[in-house]
């Protein structure tokens, strides 16, 4: 797991600049998750919010508006370049009341019961130990505090991401990863997600599926976006020889054909699991 953590940190640090440049595209794809999470948290002025694995900072920006006046948002990510990019973006857009911190969600450097809400959009599934991260999330929440999160569901419902991974595995002869291994599909099982939330001490758990679609101007744009935005894949693809990388991209072009209408654009389904829960009203 230490090797995974190091590789993950390197991978996501390497794509931070591209995430900053392509924030509009990322936000369009993940808008349903952000809207659902903010609605579920029902934030009020004066509340304290922690965003984990914050990426482009969109959830923190929306949350900051919701808790104003008097509220406070801690944007965090474990990759410092991602934090730097989000700070630059949010400050340029006038987001007030936001603090920016490098935080590892598995060991959150905050006191017990120090925030009213925790948000994590597409983060827990990528963590080496999501159970530890959820326990930490529960620990820093005040009595009655809320969590809202989103993760990807199963590969079959997300061909935009599953097909590139299948192309790489096919070309390299790699065996499929265990179902519970860190990665896009690690929390796709609703029962596992619910169980982890329960084990962390959360109650009143609600989980919903969010169906949407992601569009690309062409198969070439899909390949380019995958190469630029997928932290774990960027380094792998960069280290392959030209022939192997070309074979993977050819595999992806062929796989895109069922999703390509006559105008050449690509429209692929995507599905997320969104969850919300509360910690108990602990007695003093």
C-alpha positions as CSV (number, residue, x, y, z in Angstrom):
1,X,0.0,0.0,0.0
2,X,2.9,2.4,0.6
3,X,4.0,1.8,-3.0
4,X,0.5,2.5,-4.2
5,X,0.3,5.7,-2.2
6,X,3.6,6.9,-3.6
7,X,2.6,6.1,-7.2
8,X,-0.8,7.7,-6.7
9,X,0.7,10.9,-5.3
10,X,3.1,11.1,-8.2
11,X,0.3,10.4,-10.7
12,X,-2.2,12.9,-9.5
13,X,0.5,15.5,-9.0
14,X,1.6,15.1,-12.6
15,X,-1.9,15.9,-14.0
16,X,-2.7,18.9,-11.7
17,X,-1.8,21.5,-14.4
18,X,-4.0,19.7,-17.0
19,X,-6.8,19.5,-14.4
20,X,-6.5,23.3,-14.0
21,X,-6.6,23.9,-17.7
22,X,-9.5,21.5,-18.3
23,X,-11.6,22.4,-15.2
24,X,-14.6,23.3,-17.4
25,X,-14.7,19.8,-18.9
26,X,-14.2,18.1,-15.6
27,X,-17.0,20.1,-14.0
28,X,-19.4,19.3,-16.8
29,X,-18.7,15.6,-16.4
30,X,-19.0,15.7,-12.6
31,X,-21.7,18.4,-12.2
32,X,-24.4,15.9,-11.3
33,X,-22.3,14.7,-8.4
34,X,-21.5,18.2,-7.1
35,X,-25.2,19.2,-7.3
36,X,-26.3,16.1,-5.5
37,X,-23.7,16.4,-2.7
38,X,-24.4,20.1,-2.1
39,X,-28.1,19.5,-1.9
40,X,-27.6,16.5,0.4
41,X,-25.4,18.5,2.8
42,X,-28.0,21.3,3.1
43,X,-25.3,23.7,4.2
44,X,-26.2,26.8,6.2
45,X,-24.4,30.1,6.9
46,X,-21.8,29.9,9.5
47,X,-21.0,26.2,9.1
48,X,-17.5,24.6,8.7
49,X,-16.9,22.4,5.7
50,X,-14.0,20.1,4.8
51,X,-13.5,18.9,1.2
52,X,-11.2,15.9,0.8
53,X,-9.5,15.0,-2.5
54,X,-10.8,18.3,-3.8
55,X,-9.3,18.3,-7.2
56,X,-10.3,21.4,-9.1
57,X,-12.0,22.9,-6.0
58,X,-15.5,23.2,-7.4
59,X,-17.3,21.7,-4.4
60,X,-15.4,24.0,-2.1
61,X,-16.3,27.0,-4.2
62,X,-20.0,26.1,-4.1
63,X,-19.8,25.3,-0.4
64,X,-18.2,28.6,0.4
65,X,-21.1,30.5,-1.1
66,X,-23.6,28.3,0.9
67,X,-22.0,28.9,4.3
68,X,-21.5,32.6,3.8
69,X,-21.6,34.8,5.9
70,X,-19.6,33.5,8.8
71,X,-18.7,30.0,7.4
72,X,-15.4,28.4,6.7
73,X,-14.3,25.9,4.1
74,X,-11.2,23.8,4.1
75,X,-10.2,22.8,0.6
76,X,-7.8,19.9,0.7
77,X,-6.0,17.4,-1.5
78,X,-3.1,15.1,-0.8
79,X,-1.2,16.3,-4.0
80,X,0.3,19.7,-3.3
81,X,0.3,20.7,-7.0
82,X,-3.5,20.1,-7.0
83,X,-3.9,22.3,-4.0
84,X,-1.8,25.1,-5.6
85,X,-3.9,24.9,-8.8
86,X,-7.2,25.0,-6.9
87,X,-6.0,28.0,-4.8
88,X,-5.1,29.9,-7.9
89,X,-8.5,29.1,-9.5
90,X,-10.7,29.9,-6.5
91,X,-8.9,33.1,-5.6
92,X,-9.2,34.3,-9.2
93,X,-12.9,33.6,-9.0
94,X,-13.3,35.5,-5.7
95,X,-14.1,32.5,-3.5
96,X,-14.1,33.9,0.1
97,X,-13.7,32.0,3.4
98,X,-11.6,29.1,1.9
99,X,-8.5,27.7,3.5
100,X,-6.2,25.6,1.4
101,X,-4.3,22.6,2.9
102,X,-2.5,19.5,1.9
103,X,-4.3,16.7,3.7
104,X,-4.0,12.9,3.5
105,X,-7.6,11.7,4.0
106,X,-6.4,8.6,5.8
107,X,-4.8,10.7,8.5
108,X,-6.7,14.0,8.7
109,X,-4.7,16.7,10.5
110,X,-7.7,18.3,12.2
111,X,-9.1,18.0,15.8
112,X,-12.0,15.8,16.7
113,X,-15.5,17.3,16.0
114,X,-14.0,20.3,14.2
115,X,-16.2,20.5,11.1
116,X,-20.0,20.3,10.4
117,X,-19.7,18.7,7.0
118,X,-17.3,16.6,4.9
119,X,-17.5,16.4,1.1
120,X,-15.5,14.1,-1.1
121,X,-16.2,13.9,-4.9
122,X,-14.5,10.9,-6.6
123,X,-11.9,10.4,-3.9
124,X,-12.5,7.6,-1.5
125,X,-12.4,4.9,-4.1
126,X,-8.8,5.9,-5.1
127,X,-7.5,5.8,-1.5
128,X,-5.3,2.9,-0.3
129,X,-7.5,2.5,2.8
130,X,-10.9,4.0,2.3
131,X,-12.1,2.5,5.6
132,X,-9.5,4.5,7.4
133,X,-10.4,7.7,5.5
134,X,-14.1,7.3,6.3
135,X,-13.3,6.7,10.0
136,X,-11.2,9.9,10.0
137,X,-14.0,11.7,8.2
138,X,-16.4,10.6,11.0
139,X,-13.9,11.6,13.7
140,X,-13.5,15.2,12.5
141,X,-17.3,15.7,12.2
142,X,-19.2,17.4,15.0
143,X,-22.1,15.6,16.6
144,X,-24.8,15.3,14.0
145,X,-22.4,16.3,11.2
146,X,-23.0,15.2,7.6
147,X,-20.9,13.6,4.9
148,X,-21.6,13.6,1.2
149,X,-19.6,11.7,-1.3
150,X,-19.6,10.4,-4.8
151,X,-17.8,7.4,-6.4
152,X,-17.9,5.7,-9.8
153,X,-20.2,2.6,-10.1
154,X,-19.3,-0.5,-12.1
155,X,-17.2,-0.6,-15.2
156,X,-20.0,-1.6,-17.5
157,X,-21.9,1.6,-16.7
158,X,-18.8,3.7,-17.3
159,X,-17.3,2.7,-20.7
160,X,-15.6,6.1,-21.0
161,X,-13.1,5.0,-18.3
162,X,-13.4,1.2,-18.5
163,X,-12.5,0.9,-22.2
164,X,-9.1,2.6,-21.9
165,X,-8.2,0.4,-18.9
166,X,-9.3,-2.7,-20.8
167,X,-7.2,-1.6,-23.8
168,X,-4.1,-1.2,-21.6
169,X,-4.7,-4.5,-19.8
170,X,-5.2,-6.3,-23.1
171,X,-2.1,-4.9,-24.7
172,X,0.1,-5.5,-21.7
173,X,-1.4,-8.9,-20.7
174,X,-2.2,-7.6,-17.2
175,X,-4.6,-9.6,-15.0
176,X,-7.7,-7.8,-13.7
177,X,-7.2,-6.1,-10.4
178,X,-9.1,-7.5,-7.3
179,X,-12.6,-6.0,-7.0
180,X,-11.7,-4.2,-3.8
181,X,-8.3,-2.9,-4.9
182,X,-7.9,0.9,-4.9
183,X,-9.2,2.3,-8.2
184,X,-12.2,3.7,-10.0
185,X,-14.4,0.7,-9.2
186,X,-13.2,0.0,-5.6
187,X,-16.5,1.2,-4.1
188,X,-18.9,0.3,-7.0
189,X,-20.6,-2.3,-4.8
190,X,-23.3,-0.5,-2.9
191,X,-23.2,-3.1,-0.1
192,X,-19.5,-2.5,0.4
193,X,-19.9,1.2,0.4
194,X,-22.8,1.1,2.9
195,X,-20.8,-1.3,5.1
196,X,-17.8,1.0,5.2
197,X,-19.9,3.9,6.2
198,X,-21.6,1.9,8.9
199,X,-18.3,0.6,10.2
200,X,-17.0,4.2,10.3
201,X,-19.8,5.1,12.6
202,X,-22.2,6.8,10.2
203,X,-26.0,6.5,10.4
204,X,-29.0,7.5,8.3
205,X,-27.1,6.3,5.2
206,X,-28.7,7.1,1.8
207,X,-27.2,5.9,-1.5
208,X,-28.4,6.8,-5.0
209,X,-27.3,6.1,-8.5
210,X,-26.7,9.1,-10.8
211,X,-26.9,8.4,-14.5
212,X,-25.4,10.9,-17.0
213,X,-23.4,10.9,-20.2
214,X,-20.0,12.3,-21.1
215,X,-19.3,13.7,-24.6
216,X,-16.2,14.1,-26.7
217,X,-15.8,15.8,-30.1
218,X,-14.1,12.7,-31.5
219,X,-12.3,9.5,-30.5
220,X,-9.1,11.4,-30.7
221,X,-10.3,13.9,-28.1
222,X,-11.4,11.0,-25.8
223,X,-7.9,9.5,-26.1
224,X,-6.3,12.9,-25.4
225,X,-8.4,13.6,-22.4
226,X,-7.7,10.1,-21.0
227,X,-4.0,10.7,-21.4
228,X,-4.1,14.1,-19.8
229,X,-6.5,13.7,-16.9
230,X,-6.1,10.1,-15.7
231,X,-3.4,10.3,-13.1
232,X,-2.6,6.6,-12.8
233,X,-2.5,6.1,-16.6
234,X,-0.5,9.1,-17.6
235,X,2.9,7.8,-16.3
236,X,2.2,4.3,-17.6
237,X,1.4,5.5,-21.1
238,X,4.4,7.9,-21.1
239,X,6.7,5.0,-20.3
240,X,5.5,2.7,-23.1
241,X,7.2,2.5,-26.4
242,X,5.6,4.1,-29.4
243,X,4.3,0.8,-30.9
244,X,2.7,-0.3,-27.7
245,X,1.1,3.1,-27.1
246,X,-0.1,3.2,-30.7
247,X,-1.7,-0.3,-30.3
248,X,-3.5,0.8,-27.2
249,X,-4.9,3.9,-28.9
250,X,-6.0,1.8,-31.9
251,X,-7.8,-0.5,-29.5
252,X,-9.6,2.5,-28.0
253,X,-10.6,3.9,-31.4
254,X,-12.2,0.6,-32.3
255,X,-13.9,0.4,-28.9
256,X,-15.4,3.9,-29.4
257,X,-17.3,3.0,-32.6
258,X,-20.5,1.9,-30.9
259,X,-20.7,5.3,-29.2
260,X,-20.0,7.3,-32.3
261,X,-23.0,8.8,-34.1
262,X,-22.8,9.9,-37.8
263,X,-21.5,13.4,-36.8
264,X,-18.3,11.9,-35.4
265,X,-18.9,13.0,-31.8
266,X,-18.7,10.5,-29.0
267,X,-21.3,10.1,-26.3
268,X,-20.7,7.5,-23.6
269,X,-22.8,6.7,-20.5
270,X,-21.5,7.3,-17.0
271,X,-22.9,6.3,-13.7
272,X,-22.0,7.4,-10.2
273,X,-23.0,6.3,-6.7
274,X,-23.7,9.3,-4.4
275,X,-24.1,8.8,-0.7
276,X,-24.9,10.9,2.4
277,X,-24.9,10.0,6.1
278,X,-24.6,11.5,9.5
279,X,-22.5,10.8,12.6
280,X,-24.5,10.2,15.8
281,X,-25.5,13.0,18.1
282,X,-22.8,12.1,20.7
283,X,-23.5,12.9,24.3
284,X,-21.2,15.2,26.1
